[in-house]
Amino acid sequence: MHSACSKPSVWLLPCALLLLLAGKLFAAQPLVVQASTDLGVVGKVYPVAERSFLDVLMQRLQQAQASGELAKIEGDARQKWQSYTQQPPGKHFPRAPKARTRTLDMTLTLDHDLSDQDGNVFAPAGTTINPLAMMQLSKDILLFDATDAAQAAWAKQYITTSTKPVKPILTDGKVLELMQDWKTQLWFDQGGYLAQRFRVEYVPVVLHQRGEMLEMQEVLVHD
């Protein structure tokens, strides 16, 4: 059986708010733990008739709603969520000090065995694999910092004038705002994961596949 919080992402914010509020409402309640001793049975025994946690939680929610505390918590959470989606956590890279082209070998060596679902090893540890030997990139990759106005202006021009399809990826900046302004699909390298995989040192940089190698063109832009 699935709970409400296991439903699709549309439930994410309400469920998060519910858990957050529960934590806030019960944070001040002391927890008393005492050692138990069997004292035997004295008199008649009656079933426990204490209120359920859900009933207590709903009462606290109603009190919080009446006092305005619930609306404040929801507003704060919504503002944080909007700020996060507008500008996710990126990674700063210095602007390229000069134009430079270098090649990158994407070959990697496995540090453990790769097995199928039946446990059969199809790639033992120590095997070297070059992904570019088995695939062809359909687009050039452009990484740039949108917080740098000069980089953003250059990137926009490059995207519209390139003779090859381009996948533009922000390393930092307000990606949703820029998508609305440029009216084009943009991606965001959250935390600099892709940039680190591609060993990026400077931005903006354009990545082209050249056979089994990756060519990286660091671009000098001017203010």
N, C-alpha and C positions, 0 to 999 in steps of 0.2 A: 504494500500500500504506500502511496506517495503522499507526503505532506504538502501543504500549500507552498512551502518554500522550496519544494523540488520541482515545481512547475517551471515553464519557460522563463526567459530572462525578464519578461514583463513584470514578474513578481519580485525581481531582485531588490528593488528599492524599498517596497513596502515591507518585505521580510527583514531586510537589514534594519529598517526603522524600528520594527517590532522588537528585534533582539537588542538594539541599542537602547531603546526605551526601557526594556526589562532590566537591562544592566544598570541604567541610571536610577530606576525606581527602587531597586533592591540593593543598591551598592551600600546604602547606609544601614542596612539591617544587620545586627550582630549575629554571629553564628556561635551558639553555645553547645559544646560537646561534653557530656559527662559519661563516666564509666557506668555501665548498667549492671545491676545485681538482681538475681532472681529472688524475689521476696515471696514466692508462692502465690496462691490464689486466696484473696480475702473478699468474701461476699460475692455478689452476682457479677458476672462479666458482661459488658455491653460492647457492641461494635463501635469502632472508632468513627466519630462523626465530625471530623474536622473538614474544613473547606478545601476544595481542590486547588492546586496551584493555578490552574487556568482561571478559576473564578476570582482568585485574588488578583491575578494579572489583569483581567478584564476590568475589575473595580479600579485598579490603579490607573489603567488607561483612560477610563471614564473621568477620573479625578484630574488627570493630566490634561485631558481635552477641555474640561470645564475651566481649568486655571489658565489655559493658554500655553502650558509647557509643551504639550504635544505638537502644536503648530510651530513653536520655535525650533524644536528638534527636527521636524520635517523640513523646515525652511533652511536650517543650517546644513542638513544632509544633502538637500537638493542643490544648494549653492556649491558645495564641495564637489558634487558629482558633475555639475555643469563646468566648473573650472577644470576638472580633470579631463573631461572629453574635449574641451576647447584647446587645451594645451597639455597633453600628456607629458610625463617626465621623459625628457630627451637626454642627449649627451652633447656637450660642447666640444667642437673640434676647431682648431685655429684655421683662419683663412689661408689658402695656399699662397706662399710668398712669391712663387714663380710658377710658370708653366712647366710641367714635368710629366713624362710618360714612363711608366714602369710596368713590368709584367708580374703576374702572380700565379704561382703553381698551386692549384687547389687540391693536390694529392694529399690524402691523409692515410695514416696507418692505424689500423684497428688495435685497441688495447684490450679487447676481449672478444670472445667468439660470438658470432651472430648465428642464431638458430631459428628454424621455422617452428610452427606450432606443435609439431611432433617431437621436437628436441633434436632434429637433425641439423648438424652444423654445416652451413653452406659458405661461411667465410670465417676461417679461424683467426685468432689473434695474430697480429703481425702482417696480415694481408694489407697491401696498399691499394687504395681506390682513388680514382680521379673522377668525380661526378661529371666533369665536362667531357670525358671520353664517352659517356653514355647518353648525353643529352645536349641539346642546342638551345641556348637562350633565345627566346623569341623577341626580346626587347633589350635595348641598352638600359642600364641602370644609372640613374642620376641621383646622387646624394648631395644635399645642400642644407644650409642653415637658414631658415626663413626669418630668424630674428635679425639677420644681417640684410638690410635693405638692398645693398648692392648685389649680393648673392641671389636674393629673391628675384630682382629685376632681370638678372642674367639668366636665371633658370627658366623664367617665363618665356623669354625670347627663344631660348634653346629648344624648349618643348614645342613651340609653335613653328619653328623653322627647320627642325631636324628632318632629314629625309628618311630616317629609320624610326620605328616606334620606340617610345621612351617610357620607362616606368619611373616617375619622379617620387623620391622618398625624402621626407624631411628628417633631419637629425635633431632639429629643435624648432619650435615655433607653433603658432596657432593654426593647426592643420584645417579645422573645420571652417574657420573664417577665410582662409586662403582658398579653399575649395569653392566656397560661395562666390568669392571675388573673381577667381579665374574661370569658374564654371568648367572645371576639369577634375578628373579623378586624381587624388593624391594619396600617398601612403605615409606612414610614420614609423620610424625605426625606434621603437620604445626602448629606452635604456641603452641605446647604441649597440644592440645585439648584432644586427647585420654588419654594421660598420666594423665591429671588432672581428667578425668572421672574415670580412674582406680586408682586414688589416689596414683600414683607412687611417691616414695620418693627417690629411688636410682636406678641406672642402672649399668649394664644390669639386666633385670628382665624378667623372663619367666612366662607367665600366663597360667594355666591349669584350665579347668572346672572340678569341683568335685561335681557332682549332681547339686544343686541349688546354690552352692558357687563357688567363684573364688579363686584358690590357686595361690599365688604370690611367686615365688622363686627368691630372690635377690642373685646374684652370685658374689662371690669374685674372681676377676681376678688379675693376677700378671703381672708386666711389664716384 
